[in-house]
Amino acid sequence: MGFTRSSVIGILVIKNILSLPLEEAINTMKTINKDMVIHSYLRDFLKKF
């Protein structure tokens, strides 16, 4: 869970600092970490922020 939690926090930081839409923040994080997997339940969770 630690790696997933770090990825989710990273996505939220990228989204808020760069004022990006959620999908763009996820894509930016995926370019940084090519092995990252964001499950559908995490996408739903991230949409709340």
Residue frames as a rotation matrix with the C-alpha (Angstrom) as fourth column:
MET 1
0.564 0.826 0.000 0.00
0.826 -0.564 0.000 0.00
0.000 0.000 -1.000 0.00
GLY 2
0.184 -0.546 -0.817 2.91
0.414 -0.711 0.568 2.38
-0.891 -0.443 0.096 0.58
PHE 3
-0.814 -0.533 0.231 3.82
0.403 -0.232 0.885 2.69
-0.418 0.814 0.404 -3.10
THR 4
-0.240 0.822 0.517 0.19
0.860 -0.066 0.506 3.19
0.450 0.566 -0.691 -4.13
ARG 5
0.584 0.441 -0.682 -0.31
0.752 -0.610 0.249 5.76
-0.306 -0.658 -0.688 -1.39
SER 6
-0.269 -0.775 -0.572 2.77
0.318 -0.632 0.707 7.66
-0.909 0.008 0.416 -2.56
SER 7
-0.815 0.005 0.580 1.49
0.579 -0.055 0.814 7.60
0.036 0.998 0.042 -6.15
VAL 8
0.211 0.971 0.113 -1.93
0.913 -0.237 0.331 8.92
0.348 0.034 -0.937 -5.11
ILE 9
0.476 -0.112 -0.872 -0.35
0.527 -0.757 0.385 11.70
-0.704 -0.643 -0.301 -3.05
GLY 10
-0.627 -0.777 -0.056 1.94
0.363 -0.354 0.862 12.53
-0.690 0.520 0.504 -5.97
ILE 11
-0.485 0.542 0.686 -1.02
0.802 -0.038 0.597 12.77
0.349 0.840 -0.416 -8.35
LEU 12
0.581 0.748 -0.320 -2.86
0.813 -0.518 0.265 15.10
0.033 -0.415 -0.909 -5.96
VAL 13
0.111 -0.630 -0.769 0.22
0.391 -0.684 0.616 17.30
-0.914 -0.369 0.171 -5.55
ILE 14
-0.830 -0.412 0.375 0.76
0.474 -0.168 0.864 17.50
-0.293 0.895 0.335 -9.33
LYS 15
-0.121 0.890 0.439 -2.94
0.911 -0.076 0.406 18.22
0.394 0.449 -0.802 -9.86
ASN 16
0.690 0.466 -0.554 -3.06
0.690 -0.654 0.309 21.04
-0.219 -0.595 -0.773 -7.31
ILE 17
-0.035 -0.784 -0.619 0.31
0.328 -0.594 0.734 22.69
-0.944 -0.177 0.278 -7.95
LEU 18
-0.913 -0.383 0.143 0.06
0.229 -0.190 0.955 22.66
-0.338 0.904 0.261 -11.74
SER 19
-0.271 0.914 -0.303 -3.74
-0.518 -0.404 -0.754 23.17
-0.811 -0.048 0.583 -11.79
LEU 20
-0.841 -0.070 -0.537 -4.21
-0.506 0.457 0.732 20.21
0.194 0.887 -0.419 -14.11
PRO 21
0.360 0.928 -0.094 -7.29
-0.874 0.371 0.314 18.08
0.326 -0.031 0.945 -14.68
LEU 22
0.454 -0.129 0.882 -7.16
-0.603 0.684 0.411 14.68
-0.656 -0.718 0.232 -12.98
GLU 23
0.909 -0.063 0.413 -6.47
0.296 0.794 -0.530 12.65
-0.294 0.604 0.740 -16.14
GLU 24
0.673 -0.699 0.242 -3.61
-0.124 -0.429 -0.895 14.92
0.729 0.572 -0.375 -17.13
ALA 25
0.264 -0.559 0.786 -2.10
-0.963 -0.198 0.182 14.66
0.054 -0.805 -0.590 -13.65
ILE 26
0.645 0.010 0.764 -2.33
-0.210 0.964 0.164 10.86
-0.735 -0.266 0.624 -13.83
ASN 27
0.913 -0.311 0.263 -0.66
0.362 0.323 -0.875 10.85
0.187 0.894 0.407 -17.24
THR 28
0.471 -0.772 0.428 2.11
-0.601 -0.635 -0.485 13.12
0.646 -0.029 -0.763 -15.95
MET 29
0.285 -0.332 0.899 2.70
-0.851 0.345 0.396 10.77
-0.442 -0.878 -0.184 -13.02
LYS 30
0.835 0.057 0.547 2.75
0.125 0.949 -0.289 7.79
-0.536 0.310 0.785 -15.41
THR 31
0.776 -0.624 0.095 5.52
-0.019 -0.174 -0.985 9.41
0.631 0.762 -0.146 -17.44
ILE 32
0.157 -0.711 0.685 7.54
-0.945 -0.309 -0.104 9.73
0.286 -0.631 -0.721 -14.23
ASN 33
-0.498 -0.240 0.833 6.80
-0.585 0.802 -0.119 6.16
-0.640 -0.547 -0.540 -13.12
LYS 34
-0.476 0.250 -0.843 6.13
-0.814 0.238 0.530 3.84
0.333 0.939 0.091 -16.06
ASP 35
-0.802 0.108 -0.588 5.14
0.176 0.983 -0.058 0.88
0.571 -0.150 -0.807 -13.83
MET 36
-0.869 0.479 0.124 2.41
-0.342 -0.401 -0.850 2.77
-0.357 -0.781 0.513 -11.96
VAL 37
-0.647 0.758 -0.081 -1.07
0.470 0.481 0.740 1.25
0.600 0.441 -0.667 -11.97
ILE 38
-0.847 0.494 0.197 -4.08
-0.502 -0.621 -0.602 3.29
-0.176 -0.609 0.774 -10.87
HIS 39
-0.799 0.595 0.086 -7.11
0.600 0.799 0.036 1.08
-0.047 0.081 -0.996 -10.25
SER 40
-0.343 0.755 0.560 -10.63
0.374 -0.437 0.818 2.24
0.862 0.489 -0.132 -10.99
TYR 41
0.556 0.574 -0.601 -11.53
0.771 -0.085 0.631 2.58
0.311 -0.814 -0.490 -7.31
LEU 42
-0.226 -0.703 -0.675 -8.55
0.798 -0.531 0.285 4.92
-0.558 -0.474 0.681 -6.84
ARG 43
-0.833 0.005 0.553 -9.66
0.411 -0.662 0.627 7.04
0.369 0.750 0.549 -9.82
ASP 44
0.198 0.976 0.088 -13.10
0.516 -0.180 0.838 7.34
0.833 -0.121 -0.539 -8.22
PHE 45
0.420 -0.130 -0.898 -11.46
0.883 -0.169 0.437 8.32
-0.208 -0.977 0.044 -4.92
LEU 46
-0.623 -0.767 -0.153 -9.27
0.690 -0.631 0.355 10.94
-0.369 0.115 0.922 -6.62
LYS 47
-0.448 0.526 0.723 -12.28
0.546 -0.480 0.687 12.52
0.708 0.702 -0.072 -8.36
LYS 48
0.522 0.676 -0.520 -13.55
0.813 -0.211 0.543 13.63
0.257 -0.706 -0.660 -4.93
PHE 49
0.072 -0.601 -0.796 -10.62
0.677 -0.556 0.481 16.04
-0.732 -0.574 0.367 -4.54
